[in-house]
Amino acid sequence: MTSPADETGPRTYKVEELAKILQLRPATVRANARSGAWPYLKFGERTMRFTEAHLATILTAAEATPPLPRTTRRRTRRPSL
């Protein structure tokens, strides 16, 4: 059994499609790609496409680590005068 990706090549996403997946504005997607923060394919002057591998890289880079537990000391009461 062959998948559609086998017949037509790797799956690519338009800026608007990636924005919808990531729940971002298309302008944010374009800005991150143009700044070099996100990988993308460039066809001509204005056409950007993102592969599934690009999407995985973007999601991995955006993954936040949980904050470390706080290690503050307890306050002690001062003796009354």
MARLUMVO-277998 format. One record per residue: residue number from 0; residue in one letter; chain; x, y, z of N, C-alpha, C, O, CB in turn. Coordinates in nm, 2 decimals. Glycine has a CB too. Layout:
% MARLUMVO-277998
+-----+------+-------+--------+--------+--------+--------+--------+--------+--------+--------+--------+--------+--------+--------+--------+--------+--------+
!  nr ! rest ! kette !    nxx !    nyy !    nzz !   caxx !   cayy !   cazz !    cxx !    cyy !    czz !    oxx !    oyy !    ozz !   cbxx !   cbyy !   cbzz !
+-----+------+-------+--------+--------+--------+--------+--------+--------+--------+--------+--------+--------+--------+--------+--------+--------+--------+
! NUM !    A !     A !      X !      Y !      Z !      X !      Y !      Z !      X !      Y !      Z !      X !      Y !      Z !      X !      Y !      Z !
...
+-----+------+-------+--------+--------+--------+--------+--------+--------+--------+--------+--------+--------+--------+--------+--------+--------+--------+
***
This chain:
% MARLUMVO-277998
+-----+------+-------+--------+--------+--------+--------+--------+--------+--------+--------+--------+--------+--------+--------+--------+--------+--------+
!  nr ! rest ! kette !    nxx !    nyy !    nzz !   caxx !   cayy !   cazz !    cxx !    cyy !    czz !    oxx !    oyy !    ozz !   cbxx !   cbyy !   cbzz !
+-----+------+-------+--------+--------+--------+--------+--------+--------+--------+--------+--------+--------+--------+--------+--------+--------+--------+
!   0 !    M !     A !   0.09 !  -0.12 !   0.00 !   0.00 !   0.00 !   0.00 !   0.09 !   0.12 !   0.00 !   0.18 !   0.13 !   0.08 !  -0.10 !   0.00 !   0.12 !
!   1 !    T !     A !   0.06 !   0.22 !  -0.09 !   0.14 !   0.34 !  -0.09 !   0.06 !   0.46 !  -0.04 !  -0.06 !   0.46 !  -0.05 !   0.19 !   0.37 !  -0.24 !
!   2 !    S !     A !   0.13 !   0.55 !   0.02 !   0.07 !   0.67 !   0.08 !   0.07 !   0.78 !  -0.03 !   0.16 !   0.77 !  -0.12 !   0.13 !   0.71 !   0.21 !
!   3 !    P !     A !  -0.01 !   0.88 !  -0.02 !   0.00 !   0.99 !  -0.11 !   0.13 !   1.06 !  -0.11 !   0.17 !   1.11 !  -0.22 !  -0.11 !   1.09 !  -0.08 !
!   4 !    A !     A !   0.21 !   1.06 !   0.00 !   0.34 !   1.12 !   0.00 !   0.44 !   1.04 !  -0.09 !   0.53 !   1.10 !  -0.15 !   0.40 !   1.12 !   0.14 !
!   5 !    D !     A !   0.42 !   0.91 !  -0.10 !   0.50 !   0.83 !  -0.19 !   0.48 !   0.87 !  -0.34 !   0.58 !   0.86 !  -0.41 !   0.48 !   0.68 !  -0.17 !
!   6 !    E !     A !   0.36 !   0.90 !  -0.37 !   0.33 !   0.93 !  -0.51 !   0.36 !   1.07 !  -0.55 !   0.40 !   1.09 !  -0.67 !   0.19 !   0.89 !  -0.54 !
!   7 !    T !     A !   0.34 !   1.16 !  -0.46 !   0.36 !   1.31 !  -0.50 !   0.48 !   1.37 !  -0.44 !   0.50 !   1.49 !  -0.47 !   0.23 !   1.38 !  -0.46 !
!   8 !    G !     A !   0.55 !   1.31 !  -0.36 !   0.67 !   1.37 !  -0.29 !   0.63 !   1.40 !  -0.14 !   0.52 !   1.37 !  -0.10 !   0.71 !   1.49 !  -0.36 !
!   9 !    P !     A !   0.72 !   1.46 !  -0.07 !   0.70 !   1.49 !   0.07 !   0.59 !   1.59 !   0.09 !   0.57 !   1.68 !   0.00 !   0.82 !   1.53 !   0.14 !
!  10 !    R !     A !   0.51 !   1.58 !   0.20 !   0.41 !   1.67 !   0.23 !   0.47 !   1.81 !   0.26 !   0.56 !   1.82 !   0.34 !   0.32 !   1.62 !   0.35 !
!  11 !    T !     A !   0.41 !   1.91 !   0.20 !   0.45 !   2.05 !   0.24 !   0.33 !   2.13 !   0.28 !   0.22 !   2.10 !   0.24 !   0.52 !   2.12 !   0.12 !
!  12 !    Y !     A !   0.36 !   2.23 !   0.36 !   0.25 !   2.32 !   0.41 !   0.27 !   2.46 !   0.36 !   0.39 !   2.51 !   0.36 !   0.24 !   2.31 !   0.56 !
!  13 !    K !     A !   0.17 !   2.53 !   0.32 !   0.17 !   2.67 !   0.29 !   0.18 !   2.75 !   0.43 !   0.15 !   2.69 !   0.53 !   0.05 !   2.72 !   0.21 !
!  14 !    V !     A !   0.21 !   2.87 !   0.42 !   0.22 !   2.96 !   0.54 !   0.09 !   2.95 !   0.61 !   0.09 !   2.94 !   0.74 !   0.26 !   3.10 !   0.50 !
!  15 !    E !     A !  -0.02 !   2.97 !   0.54 !  -0.15 !   2.97 !   0.61 !  -0.18 !   2.84 !   0.67 !  -0.24 !   2.83 !   0.78 !  -0.26 !   3.01 !   0.51 !
!  16 !    E !     A !  -0.15 !   2.73 !   0.61 !  -0.17 !   2.59 !   0.67 !  -0.09 !   2.57 !   0.80 !  -0.14 !   2.52 !   0.90 !  -0.14 !   2.48 !   0.57 !
!  17 !    L !     A !   0.04 !   2.61 !   0.79 !   0.12 !   2.60 !   0.91 !   0.07 !   2.69 !   1.02 !   0.07 !   2.65 !   1.14 !   0.27 !   2.63 !   0.88 !
!  18 !    A !     A !   0.03 !   2.81 !   0.99 !  -0.03 !   2.90 !   1.09 !  -0.15 !   2.84 !   1.16 !  -0.17 !   2.85 !   1.28 !  -0.06 !   3.04 !   1.02 !
!  19 !    K !     A !  -0.23 !   2.78 !   1.08 !  -0.35 !   2.71 !   1.14 !  -0.32 !   2.60 !   1.23 !  -0.37 !   2.58 !   1.34 !  -0.45 !   2.66 !   1.02 !
!  20 !    I !     A !  -0.22 !   2.52 !   1.19 !  -0.17 !   2.40 !   1.27 !  -0.12 !   2.45 !   1.40 !  -0.15 !   2.40 !   1.51 !  -0.07 !   2.32 !   1.20 !
!  21 !    L !     A !  -0.03 !   2.56 !   1.40 !   0.03 !   2.61 !   1.52 !  -0.05 !   2.71 !   1.59 !  -0.01 !   2.76 !   1.70 !   0.16 !   2.67 !   1.48 !
!  22 !    Q !     A !  -0.17 !   2.75 !   1.54 !  -0.26 !   2.85 !   1.60 !  -0.19 !   2.98 !   1.61 !  -0.19 !   3.04 !   1.72 !  -0.31 !   2.80 !   1.73 !
!  23 !    L !     A !  -0.13 !   3.02 !   1.50 !  -0.06 !   3.15 !   1.50 !  -0.11 !   3.23 !   1.38 !  -0.18 !   3.18 !   1.29 !   0.10 !   3.13 !   1.49 !
!  24 !    R !     A !  -0.08 !   3.36 !   1.37 !  -0.11 !   3.44 !   1.25 !  -0.01 !   3.41 !   1.14 !   0.11 !   3.38 !   1.17 !  -0.11 !   3.59 !   1.29 !
!  25 !    P !     A !  -0.05 !   3.41 !   1.02 !   0.04 !   3.39 !   0.91 !   0.16 !   3.48 !   0.91 !   0.27 !   3.45 !   0.87 !  -0.03 !   3.40 !   0.77 !
!  26 !    A !     A !   0.14 !   3.61 !   0.95 !   0.25 !   3.70 !   0.96 !   0.36 !   3.66 !   1.06 !   0.48 !   3.68 !   1.04 !   0.20 !   3.84 !   1.00 !
!  27 !    T !     A !   0.32 !   3.59 !   1.17 !   0.41 !   3.54 !   1.27 !   0.49 !   3.43 !   1.21 !   0.61 !   3.42 !   1.23 !   0.34 !   3.49 !   1.39 !
!  28 !    V !     A !   0.43 !   3.34 !   1.13 !   0.50 !   3.23 !   1.07 !   0.60 !   3.29 !   0.97 !   0.72 !   3.24 !   0.97 !   0.40 !   3.14 !   0.99 !
!  29 !    R !     A !   0.56 !   3.38 !   0.89 !   0.65 !   3.45 !   0.79 !   0.77 !   3.51 !   0.86 !   0.89 !   3.50 !   0.82 !   0.58 !   3.55 !   0.70 !
!  30 !    A !     A !   0.74 !   3.59 !   0.97 !   0.85 !   3.66 !   1.04 !   0.95 !   3.56 !   1.10 !   1.07 !   3.59 !   1.09 !   0.79 !   3.75 !   1.15 !
!  31 !    N !     A !   0.90 !   3.45 !   1.16 !   1.00 !   3.36 !   1.21 !   1.08 !   3.29 !   1.11 !   1.20 !   3.26 !   1.13 !   0.92 !   3.25 !   1.29 !
!  32 !    A !     A !   1.02 !   3.26 !   0.99 !   1.10 !   3.20 !   0.88 !   1.20 !   3.30 !   0.83 !   1.32 !   3.26 !   0.81 !   1.00 !   3.15 !   0.77 !
!  33 !    R !     A !   1.16 !   3.42 !   0.80 !   1.25 !   3.52 !   0.74 !   1.36 !   3.55 !   0.83 !   1.47 !   3.58 !   0.79 !   1.17 !   3.64 !   0.70 !
!  34 !    S !     A !   1.34 !   3.55 !   0.97 !   1.45 !   3.58 !   1.06 !   1.55 !   3.47 !   1.08 !   1.65 !   3.49 !   1.14 !   1.38 !   3.62 !   1.20 !
!  35 !    G !     A !   1.51 !   3.35 !   1.03 !   1.61 !   3.24 !   1.04 !   1.58 !   3.15 !   1.16 !   1.65 !   3.06 !   1.18 !   1.75 !   3.29 !   1.04 !
!  36 !    A !     A !   1.47 !   3.19 !   1.24 !   1.44 !   3.11 !   1.35 !   1.38 !   2.97 !   1.32 !   1.39 !   2.88 !   1.39 !   1.34 !   3.19 !   1.44 !
!  37 !    W !     A !   1.31 !   2.97 !   1.20 !   1.24 !   2.85 !   1.16 !   1.29 !   2.81 !   1.02 !   1.31 !   2.90 !   0.93 !   1.09 !   2.86 !   1.16 !
!  38 !    P !     A !   1.31 !   2.68 !   0.99 !   1.35 !   2.64 !   0.86 !   1.24 !   2.64 !   0.76 !   1.12 !   2.62 !   0.80 !   1.42 !   2.50 !   0.86 !
!  39 !    Y !     A !   1.26 !   2.66 !   0.64 !   1.16 !   2.66 !   0.53 !   1.22 !   2.64 !   0.40 !   1.34 !   2.65 !   0.38 !   1.07 !   2.79 !   0.54 !
!  40 !    L !     A !   1.14 !   2.61 !   0.30 !   1.18 !   2.60 !   0.16 !   1.14 !   2.73 !   0.09 !   1.03 !   2.78 !   0.12 !   1.12 !   2.48 !   0.09 !
!  41 !    K !     A !   1.22 !   2.78 !   0.00 !   1.19 !   2.90 !  -0.07 !   1.19 !   2.88 !  -0.22 !   1.28 !   2.83 !  -0.27 !   1.29 !   3.02 !  -0.03 !
!  42 !    F !     A !   1.08 !   2.91 !  -0.28 !   1.06 !   2.89 !  -0.42 !   1.03 !   3.03 !  -0.48 !   0.92 !   3.08 !  -0.46 !   0.95 !   2.79 !  -0.46 !
!  43 !    G !     A !   1.13 !   3.09 !  -0.54 !   1.11 !   3.22 !  -0.60 !   1.12 !   3.33 !  -0.49 !   1.18 !   3.30 !  -0.38 !   0.98 !   3.23 !  -0.67 !
!  44 !    E !     A !   1.07 !   3.45 !  -0.52 !   1.08 !   3.56 !  -0.42 !   0.98 !   3.55 !  -0.31 !   1.01 !   3.59 !  -0.20 !   1.06 !   3.68 !  -0.50 !
!  45 !    R !     A !   0.86 !   3.50 !  -0.33 !   0.75 !   3.51 !  -0.23 !   0.70 !   3.38 !  -0.18 !   0.62 !   3.38 !  -0.09 !   0.64 !   3.59 !  -0.29 !
!  46 !    T !     A !   0.74 !   3.27 !  -0.24 !   0.67 !   3.14 !  -0.20 !   0.75 !   3.07 !  -0.10 !   0.87 !   3.03 !  -0.12 !   0.66 !   3.05 !  -0.33 !
!  47 !    M !     A !   0.69 !   3.04 !   0.02 !   0.75 !   2.96 !   0.13 !   0.67 !   2.84 !   0.15 !   0.55 !   2.83 !   0.14 !   0.75 !   3.05 !   0.26 !
!  48 !    R !     A !   0.74 !   2.73 !   0.17 !   0.68 !   2.60 !   0.21 !   0.75 !   2.54 !   0.32 !   0.87 !   2.56 !   0.34 !   0.67 !   2.51 !   0.08 !
!  49 !    F !     A !   0.68 !   2.46 !   0.40 !   0.73 !   2.39 !   0.52 !   0.71 !   2.24 !   0.50 !   0.59 !   2.20 !   0.47 !   0.67 !   2.45 !   0.65 !
!  50 !    T !     A !   0.81 !   2.16 !   0.53 !   0.79 !   2.02 !   0.52 !   0.75 !   1.97 !   0.66 !   0.75 !   2.04 !   0.76 !   0.92 !   1.95 !   0.47 !
!  51 !    E !     A !   0.72 !   1.84 !   0.67 !   0.69 !   1.78 !   0.80 !   0.81 !   1.78 !   0.89 !   0.79 !   1.80 !   1.01 !   0.64 !   1.63 !   0.78 !
!  52 !    A !     A !   0.93 !   1.76 !   0.83 !   1.05 !   1.77 !   0.91 !   1.07 !   1.91 !   0.97 !   1.11 !   1.93 !   1.08 !   1.17 !   1.73 !   0.82 !
!  53 !    H !     A !   1.04 !   2.01 !   0.89 !   1.04 !   2.15 !   0.94 !   0.95 !   2.17 !   1.05 !   0.98 !   2.23 !   1.16 !   1.01 !   2.25 !   0.83 !
!  54 !    L !     A !   0.83 !   2.12 !   1.04 !   0.73 !   2.13 !   1.15 !   0.78 !   2.06 !   1.28 !   0.76 !   2.12 !   1.38 !   0.59 !   2.07 !   1.10 !
!  55 !    A !     A !   0.84 !   1.94 !   1.26 !   0.89 !   1.87 !   1.38 !   1.00 !   1.96 !   1.44 !   1.01 !   1.96 !   1.57 !   0.94 !   1.74 !   1.34 !
!  56 !    T !     A !   1.09 !   2.02 !   1.36 !   1.20 !   2.10 !   1.42 !   1.14 !   2.22 !   1.49 !   1.19 !   2.26 !   1.60 !   1.29 !   2.15 !   1.30 !
!  57 !    I !     A !   1.04 !   2.29 !   1.43 !   0.98 !   2.40 !   1.50 !   0.92 !   2.36 !   1.63 !   0.93 !   2.44 !   1.73 !   0.87 !   2.46 !   1.40 !
!  58 !    L !     A !   0.84 !   2.25 !   1.63 !   0.78 !   2.21 !   1.76 !   0.88 !   2.17 !   1.86 !   0.87 !   2.20 !   1.98 !   0.69 !   2.09 !   1.73 !
!  59 !    T !     A !   0.99 !   2.11 !   1.82 !   1.10 !   2.07 !   1.92 !   1.16 !   2.19 !   1.98 !   1.19 !   2.20 !   2.10 !   1.20 !   1.98 !   1.85 !
!  60 !    A !     A !   1.19 !   2.29 !   1.89 !   1.26 !   2.41 !   1.94 !   1.16 !   2.49 !   2.03 !   1.21 !   2.56 !   2.12 !   1.30 !   2.50 !   1.82 !
!  61 !    A !     A !   1.03 !   2.48 !   2.01 !   0.94 !   2.56 !   2.10 !   0.90 !   2.49 !   2.23 !   0.83 !   2.54 !   2.31 !   0.81 !   2.58 !   2.02 !
!  62 !    E !     A !   0.95 !   2.36 !   2.24 !   0.91 !   2.29 !   2.36 !   0.97 !   2.35 !   2.48 !   1.09 !   2.38 !   2.49 !   0.96 !   2.14 !   2.35 !
!  63 !    A !     A !   0.89 !   2.38 !   2.58 !   0.94 !   2.44 !   2.70 !   0.97 !   2.34 !   2.81 !   0.90 !   2.23 !   2.82 !   0.83 !   2.54 !   2.76 !
!  64 !    T !     A !   1.07 !   2.36 !   2.89 !   1.10 !   2.27 !   3.00 !   1.03 !   2.32 !   3.12 !   1.01 !   2.44 !   3.14 !   1.25 !   2.26 !   3.02 !
!  65 !    P !     A !   0.99 !   2.23 !   3.21 !   0.92 !   2.27 !   3.33 !   1.01 !   2.35 !   3.42 !   1.13 !   2.32 !   3.42 !   0.86 !   2.15 !   3.40 !
!  66 !    P !     A !   0.96 !   2.44 !   3.49 !   1.04 !   2.52 !   3.58 !   1.10 !   2.43 !   3.69 !   1.03 !   2.33 !   3.74 !   0.96 !   2.64 !   3.64 !
!  67 !    L !     A !   1.21 !   2.47 !   3.74 !   1.27 !   2.40 !   3.85 !   1.20 !   2.43 !   3.98 !   1.14 !   2.54 !   3.99 !   1.42 !   2.43 !   3.87 !
!  68 !    P !     A !   1.19 !   2.33 !   4.07 !   1.12 !   2.36 !   4.20 !   1.19 !   2.47 !   4.27 !   1.31 !   2.48 !   4.27 !   1.12 !   2.23 !   4.28 !
!  69 !    R !     A !   1.11 !   2.55 !   4.34 !   1.17 !   2.66 !   4.42 !   1.24 !   2.61 !   4.54 !   1.20 !   2.51 !   4.61 !   1.06 !   2.76 !   4.46 !
!  70 !    T !     A !   1.35 !   2.67 !   4.57 !   1.43 !   2.62 !   4.69 !   1.45 !   2.74 !   4.78 !   1.56 !   2.76 !   4.83 !   1.57 !   2.57 !   4.64 !
!  71 !    T !     A !   1.34 !   2.81 !   4.81 !   1.36 !   2.93 !   4.90 !   1.35 !   2.88 !   5.04 !   1.28 !   2.78 !   5.07 !   1.25 !   3.03 !   4.87 !
!  72 !    R !     A !   1.42 !   2.95 !   5.13 !   1.41 !   2.91 !   5.27 !   1.29 !   2.97 !   5.33 !   1.24 !   3.07 !   5.29 !   1.54 !   2.96 !   5.34 !
!  73 !    R !     A !   1.25 !   2.90 !   5.43 !   1.13 !   2.94 !   5.51 !   1.18 !   3.06 !   5.60 !   1.29 !   3.07 !   5.65 !   1.08 !   2.83 !   5.60 !
!  74 !    R !     A !   1.09 !   3.15 !   5.61 !   1.11 !   3.27 !   5.70 !   1.10 !   3.22 !   5.85 !   1.01 !   3.14 !   5.88 !   1.02 !   3.38 !   5.67 !
!  75 !    T !     A !   1.19 !   3.27 !   5.93 !   1.17 !   3.24 !   6.07 !   1.13 !   3.37 !   6.14 !   1.17 !   3.48 !   6.10 !   1.30 !   3.18 !   6.13 !
!  76 !    R !     A !   1.06 !   3.35 !   6.25 !   1.01 !   3.46 !   6.32 !   1.13 !   3.52 !   6.41 !   1.20 !   3.44 !   6.47 !   0.89 !   3.43 !   6.41 !
!  77 !    R !     A !   1.14 !   3.65 !   6.41 !   1.23 !   3.71 !   6.50 !   1.18 !   3.71 !   6.64 !   1.06 !   3.72 !   6.66 !   1.27 !   3.86 !   6.45 !
!  78 !    P !     A !   1.27 !   3.69 !   6.73 !   1.22 !   3.69 !   6.87 !   1.17 !   3.83 !   6.91 !   1.22 !   3.93 !   6.87 !   1.34 !   3.65 !   6.97 !
!  79 !    S !     A !   1.06 !   3.83 !   6.99 !   1.01 !   3.96 !   7.04 !   1.10 !   4.02 !   7.14 !   1.17 !   3.95 !   7.22 !   0.87 !   3.94 !   7.10 !
!  80 !    L !     A !   1.10 !   4.15 !   7.14 !   1.18 !   4.22 !   7.23 !   1.11 !   4.26 !   7.35 !   1.16 !   4.32 !   7.44 !   1.24 !   4.35 !   7.17 !
+-----+------+-------+--------+--------+--------+--------+--------+--------+--------+--------+--------+--------+--------+--------+--------+--------+--------+
***
